[in-house]
Amino acid sequence: MVSTALLTDHYELTMLQATLADGTAGRRSVFEVFGRRLNGGRRFGVVAGTGRVLDALADFRFDPAEIDFLRSARIVDDTTCDWLADYRFTGDIWGYPEGELWFPGSPILRVDSTFGEGVILETLILSILNHDSAIASAAARMTLAAGDRPCIEMGTRRTHEEAAVASARAAYICGFAATSNLEAGRRYAIPTAGTAAHAFTLVHDTERDAFTSQVASLGSDTTLLVDTYDTAQGVATAIEVGGAALGGVRLDSGDLGDVARTTRAQLDAAGNADTKITVTSDLDEYAIAALAAAPVDGYGVGTSLVTGSGSPTSGFVYKLVAREAGDGTMLGVAKKSKDKASVGGRKTALRRLNSKGVAEAEVIGIDITPRDDGDDRELMVPLVEQGKRVHDATLHDARARLQASLGELPAAARRLSKGDPAIPTIFEEG
Amino acid sequence: MVSTALLTDHYELTMLQATLADGTAGRRSVFEVFGRRLNGGRRFGVVAGTGRVLDALADFRFDPAEIDFLRSARIVDDTTCDWLADYRFTGDIWGYPEGELWFPGSPILRVDSTFGEGVILETLILSILNHDSAIASAAARMTLAAGDRPCIEMGTRRTHEEAAVASARAAYICGFAATSNLEAGRRYAIPTAGTAAHAFTLVHDTERDAFTSQVASLGSDTTLLVDTYDTAQGVATAIEVGGAALGGVRLDSGDLGDVARTTRAQLDAAGNADTKITVTSDLDEYAIAALAAAPVDGYGVGTSLVTGSGSPTSGFVYKLVAREAGDGTMLGVAKKSKDKASVGGRKTALRRLNSKGVAEAEVIGIDITPRDDGDDRELMVPLVEQGKRVHDATLHDARARLQASLGELPAAARRLSKGDPAIPTIFEEG
C-alpha cells in the first residue's frame, strides 16, 4: 500500500523536530479525540472511521519517497528525517468501536505513547474520524426515518471520489442496504446496486426501446427509471415491457409522495402488486420522514448523505490531555484559550444505563475508571497494544453495535428536530 | 498508478451492458457537465478539478483486478467485461480551463464519444468537478475578502484525507499562498507552511520552554502560538524569547479583531514592528472581511474552506445532450422531468465583454458557435483529442486565469451578500 504518512500537516513534523531537539519528544503522553458539541442540534452522534484509522496507521511510514520529499523541500532537519525513517508507532490506542454513539466530551479515541509518536498522527486520525463520523451521524438519522424500508447510498458523484468510498462505508455501518459505489463493493464487500440514468432512455429512439433493452439484458426484476418524459406513460410502458414480474420503478422528480401514490395505484391496477417503488431526488432525513405514509418501498439517498446533511464535518479535535512531568509522574494538561478550554486528564468512559437498560448519561472518568452503578456499559475497547493492532471488528459488528446502542436511548433521541443531546455528559474525578 | 475505474456507480456499467447488447453503445453521443444554479446565492462559481479529471482519465482502465471483481460480484456479463478490459477512451473532451468562472448553464465540460465510452465516465468526472469546484468557489471569496493579505489553507483535519489534498489544490488555484498539507506539497508542489499546536506548548514545562525550543529549532522567523494560557503574557514571552527578529505570532481564540489590535500594540511597543500576526479559528469569508480593518497580516483558514463554506458540493450534473439518430445524423436530446428539464444540443460558450472589457453575459450557443460581437472571449478549450490529452495547464496558469476572469466581472460580483449571478446566461440557437 501507498504510505499515508504525508496526509498530514506541516506543523506536526516541525513540532516533532523541535521536541526531538529538546528531549520532550520522548515524554509519555496521552492524546484524546473528542467533540465539544453535536452539530446541528442533533440528539446523538455516530462514531465511524475507527477501522479506517487502523488501516491507515498500518501504512503510516516514511519510506524513501516520503523522506526524499521532506529533505528536498526542507520541511525538517536530517535528525528528524532519520527518526521518521525508522518510525513505527509502538504505543497503545483505545477508543469507541465503530457504530457506537458519541456525545459532547466522549473520549472517542485515546492515544498513549511518547509525544513524538503520538503528535504526528493527529491530522490523519482527525481527517478520517471527522469525515466518516459526519457521514454516519447523518446516515443514522436517515435509516431511523426510513424504518423498515431500505436506503441505498447513491452520493458518489457529489463528493470527492475517495470520500465517496468512505461515505458508502459509513452509510453501511448505519444500516444502509447497499451502495452505488463499485469501489466500496470491492474494498469493503458492501452490496452494490443501481437502476439506470436518464441518458440510457435518451440514447434510445423511444422509452419503450430503452425499457425493452434493459429488461432483456438485466432481467425483469430490474428497476426502470420512468420519469424521463411523462411519468404515467413511463409507468404504463414499464408494465407492458416488464410484465407482472417487473422488479421496480424509480421516481426521480416531482412531488414524490403524490407521484408514488399515483404510480402505486397504476401498478396495482395492472396486477403489478409486487413491483416496488424506489424514490430518489435530493432526499434527506426530513424528506424520508415526510414520505413515511406514501407507498414507497425504498429510498436512494445522494447529496445529503455524502455532505452530512448540513454538517459535513464532526468538529472532533485531538488534544494532549496528559504528559510525563519532569519527575516522571503523569500530569493532566489543558489549554485555557477563551471559549476553547479543554479538560485535562486521562479519560475512561461508560454509558450509564438504568435497570431497564435505558441510557441515562455518558459518564467520563478523569484519571479514574468511573463508578459502575450496576447496569453500566464500558465504551472504550483496545484497538492497538504496543503498536500491534488488536481490533478487527467487521462492518457487520459495527451495524450491530449501532442498533444496540440506539436501542438503549430514550425515545426522544429519535426526534429529527433540533434539541439537546439525548443524554447528558457527566465528568467524574478521582 | 492504481486504476480509478471502480470509482464509479454500479449503474454506469449495467447501462453499458444493455447498450452493448442492443447496439446503442456505439452511437455517437455528446455529454455535458453543467450546474443549474449557483449555490448559496453566490455571484459566480469557480471551475476547479479539470486537471485532476485528466489525471484520473489516464488511470481509468479495467485491469485484471477490476475485471475479476466485476465477474465475481456478477456486476456485468462476460461480454461487457471483455469490452471493459480493452477500454480506452478515444473521444474528444473540451471544457473550461481551471480557474475560469462558471454561471448557471455553463458547459463546463463536454464529452464527444460513443455512448458507451462516455457514459462510464460520468460518476468519476462529477465527483472530481463537484468537489474541487465547491472548494474553489468558497476559496475565491475568501481571497477576495482577504485582499493583499495571504490566506493559508489549514483544513486537512476537517475533511476526508484525500479530499484534503484536492482541497489544498483548489485553494491554491484561488490565490491561497500555502497549505498545511504535506501531500499537496509533494503531489502538486504547493508551498507548505505551519506554526505549532497547543500540544507543543503543553508538553513543555512552561510556555517559555516551548517558545525557546521552537525558536532554537526553527529559527526566530518562526510563528509562535501565543494563546495557550494568557495571550498578553504569551505575547510578552514570545517577544522576550524571539527578540526583534521574531517572525510572527498566531492568535487562535477570543475576539480576533480585539486581540489582534492589543497584540499589535504590544508588539510595536516592544520594537517588534516586523513581527506578523496570523489569525486562525473558524474563519470564513465573512469573518475575513470583518477583520479587514484589524492589524492582521495573514489568515489561516480550515473547516469553512474544506466544507465549501456552507456549500460542500457544486450540484453539477452530466447529461446526454445529443446522440446519433437511426439515420446517422446528430439529434439534440433532453429529459422533460418536472423541475429538472435540461437543454438539449451541443453547446459552445463565450463570455460577452463590452468594449471596456467588462463581462456582460455568459453566451451559450446550442448547436452553433455563438456570435462574437467583437470583444468576446471563447471559454472552452480542447482537453482531450481522440483519446489523447492535449491540455497541461499548470496551477499557476489556473491562478492567472482566475485573476483575469475575476478582473472582467462588474464590481458587484465581489459582494459577499446573497444575490443573482454577476452576469446573466443567454442561450442562442441556430
HADDOCK unambig.tbl for C-alpha pairs under 7 A between the chains (distance, minus, plus):
assign (segid A and resid 6 and name CA) (segid B and resid 182 and name CA) 5.32 0.50 0.50
assign (segid A and resid 6 and name CA) (segid B and resid 183 and name CA) 4.90 0.50 0.50
assign (segid A and resid 7 and name CA) (segid B and resid 161 and name CA) 6.26 0.50 0.50
assign (segid A and resid 7 and name CA) (segid B and resid 181 and name CA) 6.70 0.50 0.50
assign (segid A and resid 7 and name CA) (segid B and resid 182 and name CA) 6.43 0.50 0.50
assign (segid A and resid 7 and name CA) (segid B and resid 183 and name CA) 5.50 0.50 0.50
assign (segid A and resid 8 and name CA) (segid B and resid 181 and name CA) 5.72 0.50 0.50
assign (segid A and resid 8 and name CA) (segid B and resid 182 and name CA) 5.99 0.50 0.50
assign (segid A and resid 9 and name CA) (segid B and resid 180 and name CA) 4.89 0.50 0.50
assign (segid A and resid 9 and name CA) (segid B and resid 181 and name CA) 4.83 0.50 0.50
assign (segid A and resid 9 and name CA) (segid B and resid 182 and name CA) 5.95 0.50 0.50
assign (segid A and resid 10 and name CA) (segid B and resid 180 and name CA) 5.17 0.50 0.50
assign (segid A and resid 10 and name CA) (segid B and resid 181 and name CA) 6.19 0.50 0.50
assign (segid A and resid 10 and name CA) (segid B and resid 182 and name CA) 5.76 0.50 0.50
assign (segid A and resid 10 and name CA) (segid B and resid 192 and name CA) 6.56 0.50 0.50
assign (segid A and resid 10 and name CA) (segid B and resid 193 and name CA) 5.99 0.50 0.50
assign (segid A and resid 10 and name CA) (segid B and resid 194 and name CA) 5.41 0.50 0.50
assign (segid A and resid 11 and name CA) (segid B and resid 194 and name CA) 4.65 0.50 0.50
assign (segid A and resid 11 and name CA) (segid B and resid 195 and name CA) 5.69 0.50 0.50
assign (segid A and resid 11 and name CA) (segid B and resid 196 and name CA) 5.65 0.50 0.50
assign (segid A and resid 15 and name CA) (segid B and resid 196 and name CA) 6.31 0.50 0.50
assign (segid A and resid 15 and name CA) (segid B and resid 200 and name CA) 6.52 0.50 0.50
assign (segid A and resid 18 and name CA) (segid B and resid 213 and name CA) 5.93 0.50 0.50
assign (segid A and resid 18 and name CA) (segid B and resid 214 and name CA) 5.60 0.50 0.50
assign (segid A and resid 18 and name CA) (segid B and resid 217 and name CA) 5.18 0.50 0.50
assign (segid A and resid 22 and name CA) (segid B and resid 213 and name CA) 6.41 0.50 0.50
assign (segid A and resid 24 and name CA) (segid B and resid 203 and name CA) 6.85 0.50 0.50
assign (segid A and resid 24 and name CA) (segid B and resid 204 and name CA) 6.87 0.50 0.50
assign (segid A and resid 69 and name CA) (segid B and resid 186 and name CA) 6.47 0.50 0.50
assign (segid A and resid 123 and name CA) (segid B and resid 156 and name CA) 6.98 0.50 0.50
assign (segid A and resid 123 and name CA) (segid B and resid 157 and name CA) 5.09 0.50 0.50
assign (segid A and resid 124 and name CA) (segid B and resid 157 and name CA) 6.77 0.50 0.50
assign (segid A and resid 124 and name CA) (segid B and resid 161 and name CA) 6.57 0.50 0.50
assign (segid A and resid 126 and name CA) (segid B and resid 157 and name CA) 5.08 0.50 0.50
assign (segid A and resid 126 and name CA) (segid B and resid 158 and name CA) 6.85 0.50 0.50
assign (segid A and resid 127 and name CA) (segid B and resid 156 and name CA) 6.42 0.50 0.50
assign (segid A and resid 127 and name CA) (segid B and resid 157 and name CA) 4.22 0.50 0.50
assign (segid A and resid 127 and name CA) (segid B and resid 158 and name CA) 5.46 0.50 0.50
assign (segid A and resid 127 and name CA) (segid B and resid 159 and name CA) 5.24 0.50 0.50
assign (segid A and resid 127 and name CA) (segid B and resid 160 and name CA) 5.18 0.50 0.50
assign (segid A and resid 127 and name CA) (segid B and resid 161 and name CA) 5.25 0.50 0.50
assign (segid A and resid 128 and name CA) (segid B and resid 160 and name CA) 5.73 0.50 0.50
assign (segid A and resid 128 and name CA) (segid B and resid 161 and name CA) 6.34 0.50 0.50
assign (segid A and resid 130 and name CA) (segid B and resid 158 and name CA) 5.80 0.50 0.50
assign (segid A and resid 130 and name CA) (segid B and resid 159 and name CA) 6.52 0.50 0.50
assign (segid A and resid 131 and name CA) (segid B and resid 158 and name CA) 6.85 0.50 0.50
assign (segid A and resid 131 and name CA) (segid B and resid 159 and name CA) 5.31 0.50 0.50
assign (segid A and resid 131 and name CA) (segid B and resid 160 and name CA) 5.26 0.50 0.50
assign (segid A and resid 156 and name CA) (segid B and resid 123 and name CA) 6.97 0.50 0.50
assign (segid A and resid 156 and name CA) (segid B and resid 127 and name CA) 6.41 0.50 0.50
assign (segid A and resid 157 and name CA) (segid B and resid 123 and name CA) 5.09 0.50 0.50
assign (segid A and resid 157 and name CA) (segid B and resid 124 and name CA) 6.77 0.50 0.50
assign (segid A and resid 157 and name CA) (segid B and resid 126 and name CA) 5.07 0.50 0.50
assign (segid A and resid 157 and name CA) (segid B and resid 127 and name CA) 4.20 0.50 0.50
assign (segid A and resid 158 and name CA) (segid B and resid 126 and name CA) 6.84 0.50 0.50
assign (segid A and resid 158 and name CA) (segid B and resid 127 and name CA) 5.46 0.50 0.50
assign (segid A and resid 158 and name CA) (segid B and resid 130 and name CA) 5.79 0.50 0.50
assign (segid A and resid 158 and name CA) (segid B and resid 131 and name CA) 6.83 0.50 0.50
assign (segid A and resid 158 and name CA) (segid B and resid 313 and name CA) 5.93 0.50 0.50
assign (segid A and resid 159 and name CA) (segid B and resid 127 and name CA) 5.24 0.50 0.50
assign (segid A and resid 159 and name CA) (segid B and resid 130 and name CA) 6.52 0.50 0.50
assign (segid A and resid 159 and name CA) (segid B and resid 131 and name CA) 5.32 0.50 0.50
assign (segid A and resid 159 and name CA) (segid B and resid 313 and name CA) 6.57 0.50 0.50
assign (segid A and resid 160 and name CA) (segid B and resid 127 and name CA) 5.18 0.50 0.50
assign (segid A and resid 160 and name CA) (segid B and resid 128 and name CA) 5.73 0.50 0.50
assign (segid A and resid 160 and name CA) (segid B and resid 131 and name CA) 5.26 0.50 0.50
assign (segid A and resid 160 and name CA) (segid B and resid 163 and name CA) 5.75 0.50 0.50
assign (segid A and resid 161 and name CA) (segid B and resid 7 and name CA) 6.27 0.50 0.50
assign (segid A and resid 161 and name CA) (segid B and resid 124 and name CA) 6.58 0.50 0.50
assign (segid A and resid 161 and name CA) (segid B and resid 127 and name CA) 5.25 0.50 0.50
assign (segid A and resid 161 and name CA) (segid B and resid 128 and name CA) 6.34 0.50 0.50
assign (segid A and resid 162 and name CA) (segid B and resid 162 and name CA) 6.54 0.50 0.50
assign (segid A and resid 163 and name CA) (segid B and resid 160 and name CA) 5.75 0.50 0.50
assign (segid A and resid 163 and name CA) (segid B and resid 163 and name CA) 6.50 0.50 0.50
assign (segid A and resid 180 and name CA) (segid B and resid 9 and name CA) 4.88 0.50 0.50
assign (segid A and resid 180 and name CA) (segid B and resid 10 and name CA) 5.16 0.50 0.50
assign (segid A and resid 181 and name CA) (segid B and resid 7 and name CA) 6.71 0.50 0.50
assign (segid A and resid 181 and name CA) (segid B and resid 8 and name CA) 5.73 0.50 0.50
assign (segid A and resid 181 and name CA) (segid B and resid 9 and name CA) 4.83 0.50 0.50
assign (segid A and resid 181 and name CA) (segid B and resid 10 and name CA) 6.18 0.50 0.50
assign (segid A and resid 182 and name CA) (segid B and resid 6 and name CA) 5.32 0.50 0.50
assign (segid A and resid 182 and name CA) (segid B and resid 7 and name CA) 6.43 0.50 0.50
assign (segid A and resid 182 and name CA) (segid B and resid 8 and name CA) 5.98 0.50 0.50
assign (segid A and resid 182 and name CA) (segid B and resid 9 and name CA) 5.94 0.50 0.50
assign (segid A and resid 182 and name CA) (segid B and resid 10 and name CA) 5.75 0.50 0.50
assign (segid A and resid 183 and name CA) (segid B and resid 6 and name CA) 4.90 0.50 0.50
assign (segid A and resid 183 and name CA) (segid B and resid 7 and name CA) 5.49 0.50 0.50
assign (segid A and resid 186 and name CA) (segid B and resid 69 and name CA) 6.48 0.50 0.50
assign (segid A and resid 192 and name CA) (segid B and resid 10 and name CA) 6.57 0.50 0.50
assign (segid A and resid 193 and name CA) (segid B and resid 10 and name CA) 5.98 0.50 0.50
assign (segid A and resid 194 and name CA) (segid B and resid 10 and name CA) 5.42 0.50 0.50
assign (segid A and resid 194 and name CA) (segid B and resid 11 and name CA) 4.65 0.50 0.50
assign (segid A and resid 195 and name CA) (segid B and resid 11 and name CA) 5.69 0.50 0.50
assign (segid A and resid 196 and name CA) (segid B and resid 11 and name CA) 5.66 0.50 0.50
assign (segid A and resid 196 and name CA) (segid B and resid 15 and name CA) 6.33 0.50 0.50
assign (segid A and resid 198 and name CA) (segid B and resid 335 and name CA) 6.87 0.50 0.50
assign (segid A and resid 199 and name CA) (segid B and resid 319 and name CA) 6.59 0.50 0.50
assign (segid A and resid 199 and name CA) (segid B and resid 320 and name CA) 5.31 0.50 0.50
assign (segid A and resid 200 and name CA) (segid B and resid 15 and name CA) 6.52 0.50 0.50
assign (segid A and resid 202 and name CA) (segid B and resid 333 and name CA) 6.43 0.50 0.50
assign (segid A and resid 203 and name CA) (segid B and resid 24 and name CA) 6.84 0.50 0.50
assign (segid A and resid 203 and name CA) (segid B and resid 323 and name CA) 6.39 0.50 0.50
assign (segid A and resid 204 and name CA) (segid B and resid 24 and name CA) 6.89 0.50 0.50
assign (segid A and resid 213 and name CA) (segid B and resid 18 and name CA) 5.93 0.50 0.50
assign (segid A and resid 213 and name CA) (segid B and resid 22 and name CA) 6.41 0.50 0.50
assign (segid A and resid 214 and name CA) (segid B and resid 18 and name CA) 5.62 0.50 0.50
assign (segid A and resid 217 and name CA) (segid B and resid 18 and name CA) 5.19 0.50 0.50
assign (segid A and resid 227 and name CA) (segid B and resid 337 and name CA) 5.80 0.50 0.50
assign (segid A and resid 228 and name CA) (segid B and resid 335 and name CA) 5.08 0.50 0.50
assign (segid A and resid 228 and name CA) (segid B and resid 336 and name CA) 5.81 0.50 0.50
assign (segid A and resid 228 and name CA) (segid B and resid 337 and name CA) 5.43 0.50 0.50
assign (segid A and resid 229 and name CA) (segid B and resid 335 and name CA) 6.14 0.50 0.50
assign (segid A and resid 229 and name CA) (segid B and resid 336 and name CA) 5.04 0.50 0.50
assign (segid A and resid 229 and name CA) (segid B and resid 337 and name CA) 6.11 0.50 0.50
assign (segid A and resid 253 and name CA) (segid B and resid 337 and name CA) 6.09 0.50 0.50
assign (segid A and resid 253 and name CA) (segid B and resid 338 and name CA) 5.75 0.50 0.50
assign (segid A and resid 254 and name CA) (segid B and resid 338 and name CA) 5.39 0.50 0.50
assign (segid A and resid 307 and name CA) (segid B and resid 312 and name CA) 6.41 0.50 0.50
assign (segid A and resid 312 and name CA) (segid B and resid 307 and name CA) 6.41 0.50 0.50
assign (segid A and resid 313 and name CA) (segid B and resid 158 and name CA) 5.95 0.50 0.50
assign (segid A and resid 313 and name CA) (segid B and resid 159 and name CA) 6.58 0.50 0.50
assign (segid A and resid 319 and name CA) (segid B and resid 199 and name CA) 6.58 0.50 0.50
assign (segid A and resid 320 and name CA) (segid B and resid 199 and name CA) 5.30 0.50 0.50
assign (segid A and resid 323 and name CA) (segid B and resid 203 and name CA) 6.40 0.50 0.50
assign (segid A and resid 333 and name CA) (segid B and resid 202 and name CA) 6.45 0.50 0.50
assign (segid A and resid 335 and name CA) (segid B and resid 198 and name CA) 6.88 0.50 0.50
assign (segid A and resid 335 and name CA) (segid B and resid 228 and name CA) 5.07 0.50 0.50
assign (segid A and resid 335 and name CA) (segid B and resid 229 and name CA) 6.15 0.50 0.50
assign (segid A and resid 336 and name CA) (segid B and resid 228 and name CA) 5.82 0.50 0.50
assign (segid A and resid 336 and name CA) (segid B and resid 229 and name CA) 5.05 0.50 0.50
assign (segid A and resid 337 and name CA) (segid B and resid 227 and name CA) 5.79 0.50 0.50
assign (segid A and resid 337 and name CA) (segid B and resid 228 and name CA) 5.44 0.50 0.50
assign (segid A and resid 337 and name CA) (segid B and resid 229 and name CA) 6.13 0.50 0.50
assign (segid A and resid 337 and name CA) (segid B and resid 253 and name CA) 6.08 0.50 0.50
assign (segid A and resid 338 and name CA) (segid B and resid 253 and name CA) 5.76 0.50 0.50
assign (segid A and resid 338 and name CA) (segid B and resid 254 and name CA) 5.39 0.50 0.50
